[in-house]
Amino acid sequence: MRDIPPATVARLPAYVRALEGLLADGCVTTSSEGLAARSGASPALVRKDLSSLGSWGTRGVGYDTAHLRDQVVAVLGLTTQRRVVVVGAGHLGHALARYPVFADRGFAVVGLVDADPAVVGTTVGGLVVRPVDALAELVASTGATIGIIATPAGPAQEVCDALVAAGVGGILTFAPRTLHVPDDVDLRAVDVASELAILAFHDRRRRA
């Protein structure tokens, strides 16, 4: 596999969305300028990113839209279904378990776990909520390789440790705190409150 810079990998999902939009509009071919306009990157950056994938397009023609979409999807590993377990069956966990875009992108939520006895045993999105102490068995029986943490900050590190011990290789956390994982586990964090704080800063500066 090519050694692709992390910054490039972070932009690839936006390219997939842009390419699928172009295909929906009937665009058989596209250019770096067209892809840039839809993805938010500059044309030069698009060309640099795609060249790192081994795709240079055809001079005077551009990129075959469908082929490029398939190539980027393959690089991201989205040609194989990835199974996901969600820890935390609150409002966010409910939304994640029912999120239809996951299936469109090749992700299947196969398990939902919560520590609240009042929630355990209920059904969300066709999944029966399991207790936290069933996490390891759930990961093993479903073959899940990705875990999503949808808990408050307090128990998040403990949940993270449990996911690592269960054998998942990637974790996405929505908990508003810094988590620590071994070097061989990938961790991505989405801190909505922090993102809103950044928007608040820019809003205040515009109004000053």
VMD Tcl script that draws the C-alpha trace (Angstrom):
set ca {
  {0.00 0.00 0.00}
  {1.22 3.51 -0.82}
  {2.38 5.70 2.05}
  {-0.34 8.36 2.01}
  {0.08 11.47 4.22}
  {-2.47 11.70 7.06}
  {-3.60 15.14 5.87}
  {-4.43 13.64 2.48}
  {-6.35 10.77 4.09}
  {-8.39 13.32 6.05}
  {-9.50 14.96 2.78}
  {-10.40 11.76 0.93}
  {-13.95 11.43 2.35}
  {-14.71 14.94 1.04}
  {-13.48 13.86 -2.39}
  {-15.77 10.82 -2.29}
  {-18.77 13.03 -1.49}
  {-17.79 15.46 -4.24}
  {-17.32 12.71 -6.81}
  {-20.65 11.10 -5.93}
  {-22.30 14.50 -6.35}
  {-20.68 14.89 -9.76}
  {-21.85 11.42 -10.79}
  {-25.38 12.24 -9.64}
  {-25.24 15.32 -11.88}
  {-24.18 13.19 -14.84}
  {-20.55 14.33 -14.98}
  {-18.64 11.50 -16.64}
  {-15.33 13.31 -16.32}
  {-14.13 16.01 -13.97}
  {-11.14 18.26 -13.45}
  {-9.14 19.21 -10.40}
  {-10.94 22.56 -10.53}
  {-14.35 20.89 -10.56}
  {-13.43 18.57 -7.73}
  {-11.93 21.45 -5.76}
  {-15.11 23.50 -6.08}
  {-17.15 20.70 -4.55}
  {-14.70 19.53 -1.90}
  {-13.42 22.85 -0.56}
  {-9.77 22.12 -1.37}
  {-7.67 24.07 -3.86}
  {-7.09 22.62 -7.36}
  {-3.36 22.31 -6.63}
  {-4.06 20.41 -3.43}
  {-6.51 18.12 -5.21}
  {-3.88 17.29 -7.83}
  {-1.26 16.67 -5.15}
  {-3.58 14.43 -3.13}
  {-4.68 12.39 -6.13}
  {-1.13 11.97 -7.38}
  {-0.27 10.43 -4.01}
  {-2.91 7.79 -4.80}
  {-1.33 7.13 -8.19}
  {-4.06 8.93 -10.12}
  {-2.96 11.71 -12.47}
  {-5.89 11.92 -14.87}
  {-5.57 12.48 -18.61}
  {-4.22 15.73 -20.02}
  {-6.98 17.65 -21.78}
  {-9.66 15.28 -20.47}
  {-9.33 15.22 -16.69}
  {-10.38 12.38 -14.42}
  {-12.88 9.63 -15.13}
  {-15.34 10.44 -12.35}
  {-16.59 6.91 -11.64}
  {-13.12 5.37 -11.80}
  {-11.69 8.02 -9.49}
  {-14.56 7.58 -7.02}
  {-13.96 3.83 -6.97}
  {-10.23 4.36 -6.54}
  {-10.63 6.70 -3.56}
  {-13.25 4.43 -1.99}
  {-10.85 1.49 -2.30}
  {-7.98 3.46 -0.75}
  {-10.21 4.32 2.20}
  {-11.06 0.65 2.65}
  {-14.76 1.22 2.08}
  {-15.16 -1.67 -0.34}
  {-15.41 -4.00 2.66}
  {-18.12 -3.64 5.28}
  {-16.81 -2.44 8.65}
  {-18.70 -3.50 11.76}
  {-19.16 -0.97 14.52}
  {-20.21 -1.12 18.17}
  {-21.58 1.95 19.94}
  {-21.06 2.44 23.67}
  {-23.64 4.78 25.16}
  {-27.33 4.46 24.34}
  {-28.39 8.01 25.15}
  {-29.69 10.50 22.60}
  {-26.43 10.46 20.63}
  {-26.16 6.68 20.74}
  {-29.74 6.38 19.51}
  {-29.02 8.71 16.61}
  {-25.84 6.86 15.66}
  {-27.53 3.46 15.77}
  {-30.19 4.74 13.37}
  {-27.95 6.84 11.11}
  {-28.70 5.64 7.54}
  {-25.55 7.12 5.97}
  {-23.41 4.55 7.79}
  {-24.83 1.76 5.65}
  {-24.32 3.82 2.49}
  {-20.64 4.18 3.40}
  {-20.10 0.51 4.20}
  {-20.45 0.64 7.98}
  {-22.81 -1.61 9.92}
  {-23.70 -0.82 13.54}
  {-23.85 -4.32 15.00}
  {-24.01 -3.62 18.73}
  {-25.15 -1.05 21.27}
  {-23.97 -1.05 24.89}
  {-24.95 0.99 27.94}
  {-24.30 0.99 31.68}
  {-27.83 2.03 32.70}
  {-29.91 -1.00 33.79}
  {-33.04 0.89 32.76}
  {-31.76 1.07 29.18}
  {-30.27 -2.41 28.89}
  {-32.68 -4.74 27.13}
  {-34.45 -2.01 25.19}
  {-34.33 -2.02 21.40}
  {-32.81 0.80 19.35}
  {-32.58 0.67 15.58}
  {-33.23 -3.05 15.64}
  {-30.47 -3.68 18.19}
  {-31.00 -4.87 21.74}
  {-28.95 -2.74 24.14}
  {-26.43 -4.92 25.95}
  {-24.76 -4.31 29.34}
  {-21.21 -2.97 29.44}
  {-19.84 -6.24 30.79}
  {-20.99 -7.90 27.56}
  {-18.81 -5.64 25.41}
  {-15.93 -8.08 24.89}
  {-18.29 -10.91 23.96}
  {-20.23 -8.60 21.65}
  {-17.10 -7.50 19.80}
  {-15.93 -11.10 19.45}
  {-19.28 -12.46 18.26}
  {-19.99 -9.69 15.75}
  {-16.46 -9.20 14.44}
  {-16.64 -5.47 15.14}
  {-13.39 -3.64 14.44}
  {-14.48 -0.08 15.25}
  {-15.95 1.32 18.46}
  {-17.82 4.58 18.95}
  {-17.85 6.22 22.37}
  {-21.08 8.16 22.90}
  {-20.82 8.53 26.67}
  {-20.24 11.53 28.95}
  {-16.63 12.50 29.65}
  {-16.43 10.75 33.03}
  {-16.45 7.09 31.98}
  {-14.96 7.67 28.52}
  {-11.40 6.51 29.27}
  {-12.68 3.38 31.00}
  {-14.90 2.67 27.99}
  {-11.96 3.33 25.69}
  {-9.81 0.86 27.63}
  {-12.59 -1.73 27.45}
  {-12.86 -1.33 23.68}
  {-9.11 -1.72 23.30}
  {-9.14 -4.81 25.52}
  {-12.00 -6.22 23.44}
  {-9.84 -5.98 20.34}
  {-11.18 -3.09 18.27}
  {-8.55 -1.36 16.17}
  {-10.22 2.01 15.73}
  {-12.19 4.25 18.08}
  {-14.29 7.33 17.36}
  {-15.10 9.33 20.48}
  {-17.63 12.09 21.05}
  {-16.68 12.43 24.72}
  {-15.33 15.91 25.55}
  {-12.01 14.84 27.02}
  {-8.60 13.63 25.91}
  {-8.34 9.86 25.68}
  {-5.27 7.65 25.50}
  {-4.86 4.51 23.42}
  {-1.96 2.20 22.52}
  {0.09 3.04 19.43}
  {-1.57 0.27 17.42}
  {-5.09 1.65 17.96}
  {-6.39 4.58 15.90}
  {-8.35 7.24 17.77}
  {-10.45 10.02 16.25}
  {-12.21 12.62 18.37}
  {-15.24 14.78 17.60}
  {-15.70 17.52 20.19}
  {-18.84 19.39 19.18}
  {-18.62 21.88 22.06}
  {-15.07 22.84 21.10}
  {-16.07 23.36 17.48}
  {-18.94 25.59 18.60}
  {-16.53 27.55 20.80}
  {-14.34 28.21 17.75}
  {-17.39 29.40 15.82}
  {-18.32 31.64 18.76}
  {-14.84 33.20 18.64}
  {-15.16 34.02 14.94}
  {-18.72 35.28 15.43}
  {-17.56 37.62 18.20}
  {-14.70 38.90 16.05}
  {-17.05 39.62 13.14}
  {-19.35 41.59 15.40}
  {-16.59 43.53 17.18}
}
mol new
graphics top color blue
foreach p $ca { graphics top sphere $p radius 0.5 }
foreach p [lrange $ca 0 end-1] q [lrange $ca 1 end] { graphics top cylinder $p $q radius 0.2 }
display resetview
